[in-house]
């Protein structure tokens, strides 16, 4: 990706591709289709999701730490 954005604060991790895309479009006004990776974290800080447009569709990434957690802004 050309840009990596951290979506600050807590995100409802039940959201799927459409819900996360809506957060970006409505709250930040950023273009979803410009080779950017958007990273989201929930309240527990032991997992995050990523949203990326690959030119044909969205890819949603999900990472859960078994031991440890993130320091999230």
N, C-alpha and C positions, 0 to 999 in steps of 0.2 A: 504493500500500500504506500501511497504518497504521503498520507497523513494518518496519524493515530490520535484519536480523541478519547479522553477519559471523561465519562459522563459523571460529574461530581454528585455526591449524595447517594441516597439509597434508591434503588430501582426495584420494583416488584418483579422478582425473578420468575414468577409464573407467566410473565409475558413471553409471547413467541415473536416470530419475525415481524408480523404486522404491528404488534403492540410496541415493540422496541423502535421500529421505524417511525411510528407516530410520535414517540417521545422526542426523537431527533428533530422531526419536521416541525412539531408544534412548539416545543420549548426552546429550541436552539436555532431554528431556521437554516440549518445546514443542508447542503445538497447530499443526498444519499447515494448518488450514482457517480461519484467522482474519485473512485479508487481510494476510499478512506475506510479505515477500520474504526469502529465505535465500540468502546469497552464499557460495560455496565457491571456494577456490584450491588449485591443485596445487603441486608442488614447484618448478616452473620460474618461477613468478610472472609469466609473460607471458600468462596466460589465466585466466579464471574462469568459473564457471557460476552461474546463478541459478535458484531454484525458487520458483514462485508459484502459488497456487490461485486461479483466476478465478471460482469459484462453480460451474463445470461440469466442470472438470478441471484438471490441472496444466499449467503452461507452464514449459518449461525454456529458459533463455537461455544462450547461449555467446558469449563475447567473447575474441578473440585479438588481442593487440597486435602489430603488425608491427614497430614500433620502440619499445622501452621495456618497462617492466615495472611491476608493482605493489609497493608496500611493504605487506606483509600481516602482520597480528599473529600 
